[in-house]
Amino acid sequence: MQRLTTTLTLLGLLAAFALPHTAAASVEYFRDDFTPSGPEGKYFFEGVLGDKVFKYELGGIYIIDATRAFDFGHSVLTHDLSTYELEARGKLTAGASPRVIDGVPVKAGWGITFNYSETADGAERFLLALVNPAEHNFVLRRVVNDSHEDILGPFVSEAVRPDSNVLRVKVDAGRITAYVNGAEVGSCFEDQLLSGGFGLYVTPRSAAEYDYIAVYTDHKPRAVIEDNFSGQPHRWFAGEHEGVVYEYADGGYTIKATGDGGKAGMSFYPGEQSEFSLEVEVRKLAGPDNYGYGVFFQDLPNEHGGFDQFRFLISGDGWFTVQRSFEDVPRALFQWAESERIRRGAANRLKVKLVGGELTFFINGYEVCSLADLPATPGKLGLYTSAGLEVEYRSFRLELY
């Protein structure tokens, strides 16, 4: 499908596309008060890693002791969150004086980490909200393996107390607001680490104890389905249909719509979904750079015996669009637009989230547009490849609400 599409008059059925918005996180997604009833209730690591000790203690306390270590202590849970709020209460337990490490004074502090992920070679990447209680200091950092960059602060804040503090961050697809003891201390936009897991942190040669950690989201999924296209279980059609070839190959799922029939390729996920988050990793293998590929959803029968559907597509030359197809006639809800978020000649992550009437679109973790007041109508969803393209899908994640 080329980038020549017709603009759709919405006729009151749908609201106009909006700029990215700030969501209210009100549903408790995760909480740990560090009072496990048994081993299965211990979500965070417990044990010894090198010179660092991680342990649950009676009375609802979790301790990270890095007093003998020359690097930081970090306990993390892997998730893939992009819009959420994270809060924890903690304090230093081994004194607050700066430590001298390799001849350099290092302020003692503790913090919360978020948008955590790991690279293919095992390097850690995360954002860190950190307080140094003795200096009433706050800083927000981007940490990549052994290096870090301050993206907010450091600065002195009267909100930071010398003993126990409550840290909270509000994360909304790159927009970050930080709070200390209920007071907002600053906000910024992060354009690199946009989603991931969360955890607890203490500086080298320091120890901290934590009373609780909690995560809040706008909605909590009732089920999560992930597929790495290994073929087990076999969720996707494999074979040939109307000149389009669908196959599992080399750890991915390929749709080859380069045949003479001029047909687009569509692979359907089983069942119908009304509220969901759909995310795929996809790259173009062959075909014109200005043809679209991506995902479709809310595939519904129409009164003429055909099917209508929404499509979220990108092209190999760095453009994207959102379409509503009527009997396979594409009409643009969001006209083709160039985006620097699209990685040309490489794999891209596309995400669509439809919950509570809000429809939001992401490219590589970055929100690119949204739509409001969409009816929650059950429909089919899946993978879409325009005629003339060969496309490979490497991962699939579906959250059901």
Sequence and secondary structure as in RCSB ss.txt:
>XXXX:A:sequence
MQRLTTTLTLLGLLAAFALPHTAAASVEYFRDDFTPSGPEGKYFFEGVLGDKVFKYELGGIYIIDATRAFDFGHS
VLTHDLSTYELEARGKLTAGASPRVIDGVPVKAGWGITFNYSETADGAERFLLALVNPAEHNFVLRRVVNDSHED
ILGPFVSEAVRPDSNVLRVKVDAGRITAYVNGAEVGSCFEDQLLSGGFGLYVTPRSAAEYDYIAVYTDHKPRAVI
EDNFSGQPHRWFAGEHEGVVYEYADGGYTIKATGDGGKAGMSFYPGEQSEFSLEVEVRKLAGPDNYGYGVFFQDL
PNEHGGFDQFRFLISGDGWFTVQRSFEDVPRALFQWAESERIRRGAANRLKVKLVGGELTFFINGYEVCSLADLP
ATPGKLGLYTSAGLEVEYRSFRLELY
>XXXX:A:secstr
  S  EE   TTSS  EE        EEEEEE S  SSGGG  S  EEETTEEEEEETTTEEEEE TT SS EEE
EEEEEESEEEEEEEEEESS  S EEETTEEE   EEEEEEEEE TT  EEEEEEEEEGGGTEEEEEEEETTEEEE
EEEEEE TT  SS EEEEEEEETTEEEEEETTEEEEEEE SS  SEEEEEEE TT EEEEEEEEEEES   SEEE
EE SSSSS  S  EEETTEEEEEETTEEEEE  STT   EEEE SS BSSEEEEEEEEEEES TTSEEEEEEEEE
E TTSSEEEEEEEEETTSEEEEEEEETTEEEEEEEEEE TTS TTS EEEEEEEETTEEEEEETTEEEEEE    
   BEEEEEE TT EEEEEEEEEEE 
